């Protein structure tokens, strides 16, 4: 596969996001750069037409607009691709784009584009929009009107002036919008290819000047950048270890992560793949982990140590799935190269290659006796193979779109398949007979899994849900909702009591099968190597940032790095200064809280909370007490002078992400994955109130300076204001398009700031709920944390690309 094709077939989330943004909004100038669309181009003849020098930072949105407007630009691009890589499907895509953009033979071009999208972008919102659009045209037009443009091409100007083309004007605009979305994806990939080593810009220190009628955030040009780009991408696959104690996840960020299933604690991260990891599976004895990647390789890892044992590199294209035989001696892998390969695990010997599918092979599974292998393909078929001979036993047909997932029942008598046609099918292995079709999902079925007793089937879907089905009847039992994006994978725990689901929303969720209750959410942000938290010292002199295993101290005025505090062994999730600015507390994924003396700087003490991730730390207003929140759902209070635990507050049913003291120190608020905020009496530990209204995890909270109001930010993309005394919901601020990771009041209480994974920071007028300011499109990296300075004149923000930005807020 060429570099261009690799780019074009890159992260599915990125493709879907770009297309969706174009479909939803005619101008994406304010949001397009959110997914690192600012790239650096070193070489490229075509790019030179649009830049003043050989090395420039190119805004892809501007290039798209230029290419769509510049006569001959797309043709020149096609010529370049034809010379470089005449066989790539990108050439076909661009040729269809030209005919569609020019509206030549529009009906035929539309049909061809839809066919192409079904092949390359099955399951995307863009494809759905195109299909809906086609149905509208067919429904609203008479036979004679179906293709007026194919007979007499109409220019945009003619379409806007002809009395008979009001309908054409409507769908002309929509056509251009849809095509622009696809063009953006294709052209981005082309730029990656032409760049010849181009890279995403990470940690750019300069804050872009931004203006508002009421507020101005000035560029301070302070270099707070840390090294490396550690984006947290979607989770593509998940698997339980045979003993149920460990969960493995595969991600688009090229890593495999091992988690403690009981606590959600990150145990280790396995690195070595060059592209996204599509599949991960444990060997039957749990000692080995296999992974499949878009880098064309399969890797074997020692699950206990994370050591890379072996790399299989015989596939010629993206490897989509791997599976161990029940005895652990054989490994099967399948690929976009249309083959299935069988490997001897002990020696790494490739002993058979199974061919026959006419399109990508997307999933493989062994029968319980190890004698049969099933494969699912983009050619819409399922094939059953005899392992010993490699003989094709049967071909199962019935799906009308790509077959994405496949699994055997525990007794080996039934195969379940999930497809882009929105159905799950159950097949009898011995005869190939279709037993049942399960209907209920509103989008493609990305994963299927049998419970250990074979009585229940779980399915994951592009509609963001997980469903449980009764196998004997085909009855839908329950639907689990909670993910905010496509669910890629589901897996049962060995005891059948828990389901793990992995999603493009960057989370892994654990569900109780019997009740459907959400047990835990493991945030993908735990894999971020960027800035996890930032804090201003109360005296305004120092900025602290929590990074990958370190805490950094910066001089606020100059941006100079003062010290790097080393001691944590995992990612640092939050940092907090004591009221006198002398002590800094840090909470980490290594399950500890560390207290540091800022002036020296030295480590004062380590508080070992429990075997759980510490998500949040906060000092009481008098500085005598520290609150902590962790993955075990418990909130704790610590005596700073003695380093002893004072109280433990239990009541949340999910991970606690944030804690905050009221200004008088009498109330502690806690925010949780269970979608609630709890208020606690700090003297007695008594629960005072539970605030309920968010529809997703509550990630951030903050008290107003007078203590009368509490603000909360959530994974449901909203900010809510609550009356502390009564628990009454006062108002909801809507404007972010991704989770709200931080909220904070200005010192005078009149302004609320919010930071989001959508890469923006917003300021809101508290009294009216009016959005008064938002950062511009150049703010490309996701925001992980933010904080006001004590005097309210500055705002600090930490980002997923490792950068820290200081904003001068002028009212």
ZIRACOR-V314272 format. One record per pair of residues at least 12 apart in sequence whose C-alpha atoms are under 8 Angstrom apart, sorted by the first residue. I is the first residue (numbers start at 1). J is the second residue. Records with the same first field share a line. If there is no record, write none. Layout:
BEGIN
I->J, J
END
This chain:
BEGIN
1->316, 317
2->85, 88
3->193
4->88, 90, 189, 190, 192, 193
5->88, 89, 90, 189
7->189, 190, 192, 193
8->90, 185, 186, 189
10->276
11->252, 276
13->234, 504
14->35
15->185
16->124, 125, 126
18->32, 181, 184, 185
19->125, 126, 178, 181, 182, 184, 185
20->125, 126, 181
21->181
22->177, 178, 180, 181
23->126, 129, 177, 178, 181
26->177
28->61
29->61, 777
30->776, 777
31->777
32->61, 777
33->59, 777, 778, 779, 780
34->758, 759, 777, 779, 780, 781, 782
35->780, 781
36->200, 201, 780, 781
37->59, 60, 188, 200, 780
38->57, 58, 59, 60, 200, 201, 780
39->57, 58, 59, 60, 198, 199, 200, 201
40->55, 56, 57, 58, 195, 198, 199, 200, 201
41->54, 55, 56, 57, 58, 191, 194, 195, 198, 199
42->54, 55, 56, 195, 196, 197, 198
43->55, 194, 195, 196
44->194, 195
46->76, 77
50->63
60->184, 188
61->184
64->180, 183, 184, 187
74->94, 98
75->98
78->91, 94, 95
90->186
93->113, 116, 186
94->183, 186
96->109, 112, 113
97->179, 183
100->175, 179
101->175, 176, 179
102->155
103->149, 150, 153, 154, 155
104->149, 150, 153
105->147, 149, 150, 151, 153
106->147, 149, 150
107->146, 147, 150
110->134
114->127, 130, 131
122->402, 420
123->420, 443, 444, 462
126->178
130->178
156->172
202->227, 228, 229, 801, 802, 803
203->225, 226, 227, 228, 229, 801, 802, 803, 804
204->225, 803
205->221, 222, 223, 224, 225, 803, 804, 805
206->219, 220, 221, 222, 223, 805
207->219, 220, 221, 222, 805, 806, 807
208->776, 778, 779
210->775, 776
212->772, 773
214->772, 773, 811
215->772, 773, 809, 810, 811
216->808, 809, 810, 811
217->807, 808, 809, 810
218->807, 808, 809
219->806, 807, 808
220->806, 807, 808
222->558, 559, 805, 806
223->559, 560, 804
224->554, 559, 560, 561, 803, 804, 805
225->802, 803, 804
226->530, 802, 803
227->802
228->529, 530, 801, 802
229->529, 530, 800, 801, 802
230->527, 528, 529, 530, 800, 801, 802
231->253, 527, 528, 529, 530, 800, 801
232->253, 506, 524, 525, 526, 527, 528, 800
233->251, 252, 253, 504, 506, 524
234->251, 252, 253, 503, 504, 505, 506, 507, 524
235->249, 250, 251, 252, 488, 502, 503, 504, 505, 506, 507, 508, 524
236->249, 250, 251, 252, 277, 278, 279, 488, 489, 502, 503, 504
237->249, 250, 251, 278, 279, 280, 488, 489, 490, 502
238->250, 279, 280, 281, 489, 490, 491, 500, 501, 502, 508
239->280, 281, 282, 490, 491, 500
240->281, 282, 491, 492, 493, 494, 500
241->282, 286, 494
242->282, 284, 285, 286, 494
243->286, 494
244->261, 493, 494, 495
245->260, 261, 262
246->258, 259, 260, 261
247->259, 260, 261
248->280, 281
249->280, 502
250->277, 278, 279, 280, 291
251->276, 277, 278
252->275, 276, 277, 278
253->275, 276, 277
254->271, 272, 273, 274, 275, 276, 277
255->269, 270, 271, 272, 273, 276, 277
256->269, 270, 271, 277, 280, 291
257->269, 270
263->611, 612, 613, 631, 632
264->520, 521, 522, 612, 613, 631
265->589, 611, 612, 613, 631
266->526, 589
268->306
269->306
270->306, 307
273->293, 295, 297
274->293, 294, 295
275->293, 294, 295
276->293, 294, 295
277->291, 292, 293, 294
278->291, 292, 293, 294, 319, 320, 321
279->291, 292, 293, 320, 321, 322
280->292, 321, 322
281->322, 323, 324
282->324
283->324, 328
284->324, 326, 327, 328
285->328
286->303
287->302, 303, 304
288->300, 301, 302, 303
289->301, 302, 303
290->322, 323
291->321, 322
292->319, 320, 321, 322, 333
293->318, 319, 320
294->317, 318, 319, 320
295->317, 318, 319
296->313, 314, 315, 316, 317, 318, 319, 335
297->311, 312, 313, 314, 315, 318, 319
298->311, 312, 313, 319, 322, 333
299->311, 312
310->348
312->348
315->335, 337, 341
316->337
317->335, 336, 337
318->335, 336, 337
319->333, 334, 335, 336
320->333, 334, 335, 336, 361, 362, 363
321->333, 334, 335, 362, 363, 364
322->334, 363, 364
323->364, 365, 366
324->366
325->366, 367, 370
326->366, 367, 368, 369, 370
327->370
328->345
329->344, 345, 346
330->342, 343, 344, 345
331->343, 344, 345
332->364
333->364
334->361, 362, 363, 364
335->360, 361, 362
336->359, 360, 361, 362
337->359, 360, 361
338->355, 356, 357, 358, 359, 360, 361
339->353, 354, 355, 356, 357, 360, 361
340->353, 354, 355, 361
341->353, 354
352->390
353->390
354->390
357->377, 379
358->379
359->377, 378, 379
360->377, 378, 379
361->375, 376, 377, 378
362->375, 376, 377, 378, 403, 404, 405
363->375, 376, 377, 404, 405, 406
364->376, 405, 406, 407
365->406, 407, 408
366->407, 408
367->408, 409, 410, 412
368->408, 409, 410, 411, 412
369->412
370->387
371->386, 387, 388
372->384, 385, 386, 387
373->385, 386, 387
374->406, 407
375->406
376->403, 404, 405, 406, 417
377->402, 403, 404
378->401, 402, 403, 404
379->401, 402, 403
380->397, 398, 399, 400, 401, 402, 403
381->395, 396, 397, 398, 399, 402, 403
382->395, 396, 397, 403
383->395, 396
394->432
395->432
396->432, 433
399->419, 421, 423
400->421
401->419, 420, 421
402->419, 420, 421
403->417, 418, 419, 420
404->417, 418, 419, 420, 445, 446, 447
405->417, 418, 419, 445, 446, 447, 448
406->418, 447, 448
407->448, 449, 450
408->450
409->450, 454
410->450, 452, 453, 454
411->454
412->429
413->428, 429, 430
414->426, 427, 428, 429
415->427, 428, 429
416->448, 449
417->448
418->444, 445, 446, 447, 448, 459
419->444, 445, 446
420->443, 444, 445, 446
421->443, 444, 445
422->439, 440, 441, 442, 443, 444, 445
423->437, 438, 439, 440, 441, 444, 445
424->437, 438, 439, 445
425->437, 438
436->474
437->474
438->474, 475
440->476
441->461, 463
442->463
443->461, 462, 463
444->461, 462, 463
445->459, 460, 461, 462
446->459, 460, 461, 462, 487, 488, 489
447->459, 460, 461, 488, 489, 490
448->460, 489, 490
449->490, 491, 492
450->492
451->492, 496
452->492, 494, 495, 496
453->496
454->471
455->470, 471, 472
456->468, 469, 470, 471
457->469, 470, 471
458->490, 491
459->490
460->487, 488, 489, 490, 501
461->486, 487, 488
462->485, 486, 487, 488
463->485, 486, 487
464->481, 482, 483, 484, 485, 486, 487
465->479, 480, 481, 482, 483, 486, 487
466->479, 480, 481, 487, 490, 501
467->479, 480
478->516
479->516
480->516
482->696
483->503, 505, 507
484->505
485->503, 504, 505
486->503, 504, 505
487->501, 502, 503, 504
488->501, 502, 503, 504
489->501, 502, 503
490->502
496->513
497->512, 513, 514
498->510, 511, 512, 513
499->511, 512, 513
506->523, 524, 525
507->521, 522, 523, 524
508->521, 522, 523, 524
509->521, 522
518->654, 674
519->653, 654
520->654, 655, 673
521->654, 655, 673
526->571
527->571
528->548, 800
529->547, 548, 571, 800, 801, 802
530->547, 548, 798, 799, 800, 801, 802, 803
531->545, 546, 547, 548, 784, 785, 798, 799, 800, 801, 802, 803, 804
532->545, 546, 547, 548, 571, 572, 573, 574, 784, 785, 798, 799, 800
533->545, 546, 547, 572, 573, 574, 575, 784, 785, 786, 798
534->546, 574, 575, 785, 786, 787, 796, 797, 798
535->575, 576, 577, 786, 787, 796
536->577, 787, 788, 789, 790, 796
537->577, 578, 579, 581, 789, 790
538->577, 578, 579, 580, 581, 789, 790
539->580, 581, 790
540->556, 789, 790, 791
541->555, 556, 557
542->554, 555, 556
543->555, 556
544->575
545->575, 798
546->571, 572, 573, 574, 575, 586
547->571, 572, 573, 802
548->570, 571, 572
549->566, 567, 568, 569, 570, 571, 572, 588
550->564, 565, 566, 567, 568, 571, 572
551->564, 565, 566, 572, 586
552->564, 565
553->565
563->601
565->601, 602
568->588, 590, 592
569->589, 590
570->588, 589, 590
571->588, 589, 590
572->586, 587, 588, 589
573->586, 587, 588, 589, 614, 615, 616
574->586, 587, 588, 615, 616, 617
575->587, 616, 617
576->617, 618, 619
577->619
578->619, 623
579->619, 621, 622, 623
580->623
581->598
582->597, 598, 599
583->595, 596, 597, 598
584->596, 597, 598
585->617, 618
586->617
587->614, 615, 616, 617, 628
588->613, 614, 615
589->612, 613, 614, 615
590->612, 613, 614
591->608, 609, 610, 611, 612, 613, 614
592->606, 607, 608, 609, 610, 613, 614
593->606, 607, 608, 609, 614, 617
594->606, 607
605->643
607->643
612->630, 631, 632
613->630, 631, 632
614->628, 629, 630, 631
615->628, 629, 630, 631, 656, 657, 658
616->628, 629, 630, 657, 658, 659
617->629, 658, 659
618->659, 660, 661
619->661
620->661, 665
621->661, 663, 664, 665
622->665
623->640
624->639, 640, 641
625->637, 638, 639, 640
626->638, 639, 640
627->659, 660
628->659
629->656, 657, 658, 659, 670
630->655, 656, 657
631->654, 655, 656, 657
632->654, 655, 656
633->650, 651, 652, 653, 654, 655, 656, 672
634->648, 649, 650, 651, 652, 656
635->648, 649, 650, 656, 659, 670
636->648, 649
647->685
648->685
649->680, 685, 686
652->672, 674, 676, 678
653->673, 674
654->672, 673, 674
655->672, 673, 674
656->670, 671, 672, 673
657->670, 671, 672, 673, 698, 699, 700
658->670, 671, 672, 699, 700, 701
659->671, 701
660->701, 702, 703
661->703
662->703, 707
663->703, 705, 706, 707
664->707
665->682
666->681, 682, 683
667->679, 680, 681, 682
668->680, 681, 682
669->701
670->701
671->698, 699, 700, 701, 712
672->697, 698, 699
673->696, 697, 698, 699
674->696, 697, 698
675->692, 693, 694, 695, 696, 697, 698
676->690, 691, 692, 693, 694, 697, 698
677->690, 691, 692, 698
678->690, 691
689->727
690->727
691->727, 728
693->729
694->714, 716
695->715, 716
696->714, 715, 716
697->714, 715, 716
698->712, 713, 714, 715
699->712, 713, 714, 715, 740, 741, 742
700->712, 713, 714, 740, 741, 742, 743
701->713, 742, 743, 744
702->743, 744, 745
703->744, 745
704->745, 749
705->745, 747, 748, 749
706->749
707->724
708->723, 724, 725
709->721, 722, 723, 724
710->722, 723, 724
711->743, 744
712->743
713->739, 740, 741, 742, 743, 754
714->739, 740, 741
715->738, 739, 740, 741
716->738, 739, 740
717->734, 735, 736, 737, 738, 739, 740
718->732, 733, 734, 735, 736, 739, 740
719->732, 733, 734, 740, 743, 754
720->732, 733
731->769
732->769
733->769
735->771
736->756, 758, 760
737->758
738->756, 757, 758
739->756, 757, 758
740->754, 755, 756, 757
741->754, 755, 756, 757, 783, 784, 785
742->754, 755, 756, 784, 785, 786
743->755, 786
744->786, 787, 788
745->788
746->788, 792
747->790, 791, 792
748->792
749->766
750->765, 766, 767
751->763, 764, 765, 766
752->764, 765, 766
754->786
755->783, 784, 785, 786
756->782, 783, 784
757->782, 783, 784
758->782, 783
759->779, 780, 781, 782, 783
760->774, 775, 776, 779, 782, 783
761->774, 775, 783
762->774, 775
781->799, 800, 801
782->799, 800, 801
783->797, 798, 799, 800
784->797, 798, 799, 800
785->797, 798, 799
786->798
792->809
793->808, 809, 810
794->806, 807, 808, 809
795->807, 808, 809
END
